[in-house]
C-alpha cells in the first residue's frame, strides 16, 4: 500500500545525509566528549561544530547554546530554571493558553510551589492579545513565555513585539520555537530574545536532542546536576551522535526546502477548501507556519477521519476530543472559541521535505472519498 | 488511543451502516459529553411462531472510531434476533464482542445500546404496547441528553 506521511509536526523522517553524519559517532568515534584524549577531543569538536552551526542560524553565540534531550526538557529548563533563579525578584510568570503541554504543565507545577501564572487568551486565529500582555505585566513578573508557532494550528505569534515589551519592562522572554526553527526567521540578537527552545526531530534530525539557547548573562538554574556539562546548565554525557545529527539537519534546511513545504501546504489547503464542502481552515489565514494546516470537517469526527485515512495509508493527526486519553478536547482549538462540532471535526496535516505533489494529490483524493463516506453515515448534516 | 484489530475492522467496514427506508422505529441518542450522535433504524416482523424479530436494522453515527465500531457490532448482534432478546443486550456484551475497547472509550458502547433500546421503545410505543418501567425511565434519560446535543448541532 502507498504510504503518505502527513504528520510532520509530530516528527519528521531522518534525512539520509543526517544519518550518514551520525553513523561514525555510533561506530568508531564513540568517545565521551569530556575525555581529554584524542577520541574525547574528536567528540568534543563535533559538538562544538554543531554549536556554531546553530549559533550562526539564530544569530546567537556558541556558548549560549545548551544541548538538552529535546524540546520538552529545554522548555522545562527555561521556565523552571528562570523561575527558581529569579524568585527574589518575583514569582509571577506570563504565558498563554495555547502553549504546548510541557510549558503549561511546567507552569502548573510552579504554581504548586507558590508562583503565580497568568495564562493569556488568544484571538480567534490563535494570536496572543498584546494589550492583554501589557495589562498582565506586574512588578514581580520575571518571565514571559510565548511560543513562536503553534504546533496544532501553525499560527505565528508576534514574538518580536512581545520581546520588545519584555525588554522595556526588564522581564526575561522565552519562546518555544520547536515547530518554527529553520522555517521562520528567528534572530536572537536583533529580536532581543533571552531564551529560545529548539529541537532536531521536527526538521529531519534525530529524536532525543534539542537545545535551549540562553542569552549570556541570563540568571538561570540548572535542573540536572552532575558533572557540570553544558556550561553547568545541563549535566549528563552529551548525546554526541544526536548533536551531530542536529547540526547536519540545521545545515541542510534552507529557504528552498521551506518554499517546497509551503507549496505543498498551499496545494493541499486550496484543494480541500475548493473541493470539499463545509470545511473550515483553523488558525491564522496568513500568519501561519509553512508546515501545518488544520481543518474542521463538519458532520464527522476527526478521530474517525484520521483512522479512515490511516486505513488507506495516509497518516495525519487529530487533537480533538476523542483522540486524547482523557477525552479532553484540544486546548488550542477550545481557546479559538470554535463550536464543539468544529473542534470535534478537526484534523491536522503537517508537511515535510520528503512529501511530493503526487502524495498531496493522492491524499486529497482519498480524503474527499472518506469525508463523503463518513458523512453518509452521519446523522448530523452540516 | 490504540484500538484492537476487530474494532478497526468494524470501523473501516461497518455492517448495516446507512438509512433504512420505511423503518418501524428510529432510536435517536446523543452524548452530551463527547457530542456523539447515534441513530438506529429498525424494521420488525413476526416469525412463523408469531414472535417479533428484528428483521432489519441500520445505523447512522456522528462520532469517533469506537462509536462507529460499537454501532456496527450492535446491529450485527441483534439482526434477526427476537425483540425481547435485543432488549437484554448490555454494553458489556458489546465490548466483549469487540474484544475490548480502550478504557476511555467504553462509554461509547453505552450509546449504541441506548440507541437500540430507544428504537425498541419507539416501536413498542407506536404499536400501543406495554412498556416496561425501566425502559420508560431509560427513554426519559435519553430524551433529555439527545435534545441537548441536537440543539447544539442544529
Interface residues (C-beta under 8 A of the other chain):
Chain A: X299 X300 X301 X303 X304 X307 X308 X311 X321 X322 X323 X324 X325 X326 X327 X340 X341 X344 X376 X377 X378 X379 X380
Chain B: X1 X3 X8 X11 X12 X14 X17 X18 X28 X33 X34 X35 X36 X37 X38 X39 X59 X60 X61 X62 X63 X64 X65 X66 X67 X68 X104 X105 X152 X153
